Amino acid sequence: MAVTVKKLYKNSNFLYNMKLIAGHNGLNNLVQWVHIIEDDSVVSFLHGNELVFTAGILNKSKDWLLNFARKLKEVNASAFVVNLGPHTREIGEDVIDFCNRENLPLFTIPWETRMVDMTRDFCNRILNDVQMENDLSTTMKNIVFNIGDPDAQILQMERYGCQRDSKLCFISITISNLGKASFEDYEHEIKMVAEKIAKSMHELYISFIYQDSLVLALINYTDDEIEAFIKEFFENTGRKFKQFNIHMGISPNQPGLSSPNKRFEKATSAMKMACHLKEKYMYYDRLGIYKILYAVNDKEVLRSFYNETIGKLVAYDAQNHTKFTELLRIYLENNGSIQLVSEKLYVHRNTVLNHLKKIESITGINPLELEGRVNLYMGFYIKEIL
């Protein structure tokens, strides 16, 4: 968790005469800590997402500040502040151009402003924000999983500006093809991408980890903002995590902070369905028949139905090296048209008909009748979520 550059800059013009002179498009960069650095050789020790102060004490050459800015960008610094005075009297156009081009916010403060006062203030702000967001995350998890007194939890949320009738949407994010790696290995980077985008829209941000997924609780976001978040998230992760398949499930965006566990479950269900169907994201409201299937709490009921329908056919194919399941799926997807199946599989109509009769003998369900087709199709749907 972090604070945006924009939030730290707020009121700093008045308090410290801090002026933004370049990198305006980077104000939504996240800041996790603050450092004072005068020797550019130690820049490589930064972790990333830091705001850096310098007076340029070692600024003895024409290109020193530009090289300093380049090194900060290489380690993913969030922004930097130059204390103008005897060591650095002005900022060159080459530095300004670089910061504008790289979206690296560049600020100046007068020599009279004490960097030590600013760094102490900024660090306190970061710690306070992190504490608040940790409290919000813990409280939201307690509400979702019915831990503690729900009224007390809602009051805690209201103390941080979340009204009990606020709109709430859950988004659940996971990675499906991690191989030998774990979600925990990439958790921090995924969280930083999501947090930066979310905080560019609203300062209030709530997230927590649940079973190898990152869960976001977006409060008072409009439907358009949620769509914009999804689009920007996949644009960013598409560049940064090309090797991974990232999937997202989105719950309905509805008012009310009390009893949000159903929305949380819907986001998780939509995410699982996105994984099954190899889709980047899925809205729960657009799951169609899967909404009904995911609403069944007793999964043994679904498993039993599957075993009595498609399960018999899958087992027969495995034992006899046949492809009746594939033929049936094509038949059902083409509205029970024997002609279309014949054309797609390059077999005679009579062959298709004979195979369908064989499927009836295996499953005990007639695929030529409407009720039979419905039951068999339902079996395929259930297969996707088991």
N, C-alpha and C positions, 0 to 999 in steps of 0.2 A: 504494500500500500504506500501511496505517495501523495504529494501535493503538486498541483500544476504550477508552472512558472507564473502563469497569469494570477493565481491566487496569492503567491508570495509578493508579486509586484503591486498588488492592490494596496493602496495607502502608502506605499513606499516612496512614491514621488513626494508626498507631503511630509512624511516622517524623516526621510533621508536624502531628499532631493535626487532621487534615483531616476534616471532618464533612459528610455528605450530608444536606441538609435539604429538598430538593425535586427533582422530576424523576426519580424512581426508574426510571420506564419508559424513560428515555433512556440508560441505562448502556451499551447496545450501540452508541451513536453512535460513529463513527470519528473519530479525532484524527490529523491529519497534521502539525500543528505547534502551538506554544505561544507566546502573546504576553502582555505586560503592557500594558494600555491604561487610561489615566486620562481622556483626552478622548474623549467619545463621538462627536465629529465625525469621528474617523478610523476608526470601526468599518466604514464603507463600503469601506475599502481592504482588508478581509479577503477571502480567497479562498473561505472556507467550510471546514468541518471543522477549525476551530481551537479549542483550549481557551484561554480568556481569563482572566487574573488582573487584579484591580483592588482598590485600597484605597479608591476613591471619593474621591480628593482634591478633585474638583470637585463633590462631593455637597453642594450648597447648598440644594436644594429638596426638598419632600416626595416628588415623583414622579420624581426623578432616577434612582434605581436601577431603577424599573419601566421607564422609558423606555430605559435602558441595556439591560435584558434584552430589550425588544422589538426594539431595533436589532440585537442579537446574533442573535435568531431570524430576522430578515429576511435576514441574510447567511449563514444556515445554520451558525452556530457550533455546536460540539459540546457545550460545557458552559462554565460560568464559576465562578470562585472569588473570593470576597470576603474580603479581609483586614480582619477586624474590628478597630477601633481608634478613634483620635480623629476620623477622617473618616466612617466608617460604623460606628455602634455596634451596630446591630441590623438584622435583615432584616424588612421589613414583610410582613404577611399577604397584601397584594395582589401582592407579588413572588413569594411562595411559591405562591400560587394560579395565577399566570400560568405559572410554570415547571412546575408539575404538569400543567396543562392542555396545555402545548405540548411536554411530554416533554423539557424542557431541564434537564439536571442542574445543580443549584446547590449549591455547597460553601462552607463557611466555614473559615478558618484564623485562629488567634489572632494578635495583633499581633506577638508575639515570634517567630513563624515568618517567616523571610526568603523573600520571593517569589523573589528572584534565585537562591537555592539550589534551590528547587523547580523553577523553570523550566529550570535547567541539568540537573537530574536527569531531568525528564520528557523534555527534548529528547534526552538521551543514550539513554533507553529507546526512544524512537521510532526513532532512527537505528539502534540495535542490532536492533530488530525488523525494520526495513526491510531491513537487510543480511542478516539470517537468511532472510527470505522471498525475497529476490533469489537467495541461494545455493540455497535449496530449489527455486525455479522453474528455475534454470539446470541443476541436477542432474537434475530430473525430465525436462526436455527432452532432456538428454544420454542418459538411460536410454531414453526413448521413441524417439529417432532414432539409437540405437546409436553414440553418440559417446564415445570414450574407453574406459577399462577399466570394465566393468559392475560388477565386485566392488568397485572403489574408489568407484563412484557409490553403491552400496547402503550401504557403510560411512559415507559422507558423510550419507546420509539417516538412518541409525541414530544418528549423533551429535546429530541434532536431534530424536530421539525417535520416528522412524518405523521400526518394526521390519520386517524383510524379509517377515514373514508377515502384515503388516497388511492389512486390507481396503482395496481401492482401487476407486473409481468415477470415471470421467471424464464430465464434462458439457461439451458444446460448444455455444456460443451465438452466433447471428448475427442480422443484420437483413436482410430480403429486399427491402424497397422504399425504398432510400435515395435513389433518383433520382440527382441530380448530386452528392450528398454522398458521403462515404466512411465506412466503419466507424470509421476513426480519429477522425473528428469527434465521435463519441459513445462512443468506447471508454472514456474516463475515467469518465463517468457510469454506464455499464453495469457497469464494474468495481466502483465504489463500492457500488452496490446489491447486487451479488452478494457482495462481501466483508463487508458489514455483516450480511447474513443468515447467511452461513456462520460468521462469528466469534461470532454469538450462540449457536451450537451447539457449536463447537470452536475453541480458540485457534489450532490449527495450520491454516494456510491456504496453498494453493499454486495459482497461476494463471499462465498465459502466453498470449500472442497467437500465433495460427497462421492465416495466410491469411484475413484478415478475419473472424476468429471469436475469441471469448474461450474459452479452455479451462480448466476447473477440475479439479483433481485432489483429490477428497475422500477423505481417509484416515481409516479407522475410523468412518465414518458408518454407522448402521443403515439398513435399507431405509425404515423409517418416517421417519427424519430426512431422507433424500434426497427423499422425497415431500413432506415439510413444507417443505423448501427450495424445491422447484419451485413449490408453491402460493404461498408468500409472495413469491417472485421475480416471478411474473406478476401478483400483486396490486399490487406496488410499481411495476413497469414499466408496468402497465396505466394507472395514474394519471399517471405521469411521461412516458411516451412513447406517448400515444394515437394519434399519427399514424403509428407504425411497426408493421410486422409482425415481431415477434421470434420466433425459432424456436430450439428446443433439442433436442439429441440426448443420450440417456443410455445409457452402456455398462452391461454387467453389473457388479454390485458383488461382487467376488471377492477372496479373499486372495492375497497375493504381490506384492511390488514388482518382482521380476525379470521381464523380458520383458513389460512392460505395453503394448507397441506394438499388440498385437491389440485390446486394450480401447479404446485411443485411436482406432484406426481404426473401431471399432464405434460409438463416440460420434459421430465425424464422419459416418459413413454414415447414422446415425439422424437427425442434424441435417439432412443434405441431403434425406432422405426427408420430413422435416417441412416443409421448404421446398416441395418438389414438391407435396405434398398439402395445403399451406396449413394445416397443424396447428401449434399452439403448441409442442408437444413430442411426442417419440416415444421410447419405450424400444427399444433394439436387440432385446431379447429378445421384443418384441411385433411385430416387423416381418413375421413370417410368411415367405412365399416370397421377399420382398426380401432376407432374410438370405442365401439361396443365391445370388441374383444379385449382391449386393455382394461375396460371397466370390470371385467370378470375377475373377482378376487381369488377364487379357487381355480388355480391353473390346472389342477387335475381334471377338472371338467373339460377344459379345452384339449388337454392331452388325450383324454379318453375319446373325444369326438374325432380327433385327428387319427388315432390308432384304428378307429372303426371305419374310416373313410380312406384318405390318401395313404395313411400309414401302411395299410395292407398292400397297396400297390407298390409303394417304395420298397417294402421288404421282398415282394415277389421279384421285382426287377433286379435287386441285389443278388438274390439267390440264383436267378435263371439268366442273368445277363441280357435282359430284355429292356425295351425303352417305352413301355406302356405309359409311364408317368409323364414323360415328355409329350407323347402323342395326345394324352388327355388334356394336358395344360394348353396345348395349341388349339385343340378342339373347343375348349371352354372360352379361351380368349377370342375366338372367332365366332362367338354366339352360336355354337353348336352346328356350324356349317361343315358338312362332310366334304363338300366340293372344295372349300378353301383349304381344309386340311390336306386333301388329296394333292392340290396344287403346290402347297408349301413343302410337303414331304416327298413329292414326286412319286406317289404311289397311287394305285387304282382305288376308286371309290369303294369297291367291294372289299378291298384289303382294309381300308379304314373302318368300314362297317363291321367286319369280322373282329378287328382289334377291339372295337367298342363293346362287342358282345363278350369278348374275353375279359375285358375290364369288369363287366357286370358280374361275370362268374367269380372273379377274384374278390371283389369288394361287396357283392350282394346289393349293389346300387345300380340302377339303370341310367346310364348317362344320356339316353335318348329321350328321357322324360324330364320335364321342367324341374320337378322336385329333386330328382336325382342330380341334375346339373347344379342346382343350388347347393345341395349338401357337399358335393365334391369340390365345388369352387370354394365353399367355406373351409374345407379341409386345407386347401392351398393357402388361404389367408392365415389360418392358424399356424401352419408350418412356418410362416415368416416370423412369428413372434415367440415361438417356443425355443 
